[in-house]
Amino acid sequence: PIQASPYQTGRLGPKDNLLQLMLAADRLLVLGEPGSGKTVALERLAWELCGGSEPTVPVLVRLFKYAGTPLEKWVRAILQETGMLRLDDERALITFLKEGETRCFFLFDGLNEVAPEFRAGLTDELGRWITAYPRHPVILTSRPQDELWRRLRGEVGQAVVVQLIAEEQAQAYLVAHLAERGEELYERLDQRLREMARTPLLLWLIKEAGAADESIPGNRGELYARFVSRMLRRDTDRRMDTEIPDRVKLGALTGLAYHLSLDQRLSCGYDDAVTTAAQQIGGDQADRVVGACRRHGLLAGEETVWYSPHQTVQEYFAALKLKDLAAEEWDQAQWSRWWQASKRIVTRQEEGLAALAGDDWWMETFVQLAGLTDLAYRLAREVARVNPWLAWWCVAEGRGEREETREAVATRSVSLMESERVADRRRAVAALARMR
């Protein structure tokens, strides 16, 4: 079972079974780090609700697909897809929700995944929805570092943070799937990797690496690199798409991930994906390459495509692009770096990597980047100017800790304690608490 604690007290609060908390809730915010099991928990809840004695309809809404449509119209379309409910128009849906005997559970997954241009409108829509239909429970999920969920805190009230699974659970999972090899694999993990294995998605990636008899990866960046390599190799071994080199597929996936991340989106139209891939690898084979990536399972969808099986796969490919950009920045001549530093002091604005690091959207991408670069300490010092909390995670992920890096993170954290932005102060406290 996955456990969760009240947000007010975080890890120090009492832990309860997340599934039971969701079953008992009328309104609930579920916050969790990438790969902590938020989406899987909603899917499990939907399964449990379908087997109950009372007529209950779970409605799972993937918010990364939200494009500004009024919720009544969007939810009605989702319900009609089941073929079990006849709702001819929005008025019929409203009547069903306000006067019908059936209780619905609305599971809105991924507040942090909504495209920027739709975020303000969605928070208004969700606030109105929660007020308009009090009889139907609403559960929302988000990454905790994103600020969007805070706008709904007043309407929702209760918020919980998903906790790491126990080491015993991680070990039992590996043994259940790999038998004696699972026990051996767990014994080979150092304490840092055992901590990573307490995140369900990363545990699954470790298990997949063990099943393929691969060496133990050093961090999450390497974990995703191994996963991508296996996905590409799987169909190559079946003699599928062998005429397209893996480097071409990786180039297309990297360019597309960076393109989507710059727009803070998780999906795009198929034609848009082909156009973006063509800019990266040339136009002659872009359509075939995108189609091959869908067959490999790294992309999903038909008319609309997204990275599979998780948002962190897109963030891995975006990290590969940032690795190249970081190399370009750090290879600049000394006079150019001086010029950039002087410009930053005058304008009080960051450019390049540091500008991206100040945005919530890019946090996981930077953490993966820290595991892919040999200069994690340098990355951490760049990031510390705008987000010391993220810098500390980069240090931990890339094993790039140096005393001067630690001092830079601490100094910047202290200076941000007086920032006008609440988010800056909150992250400064979090960074200092972790360094204590």
Summary of the structure (lengths in Angstrom):
residues: 436
radius of gyration: 22.7
end to end distance: 30.5
largest distance: 72.0
contacts: 1392
relative contact order: 0.08
helix: 63%
strand: 10%
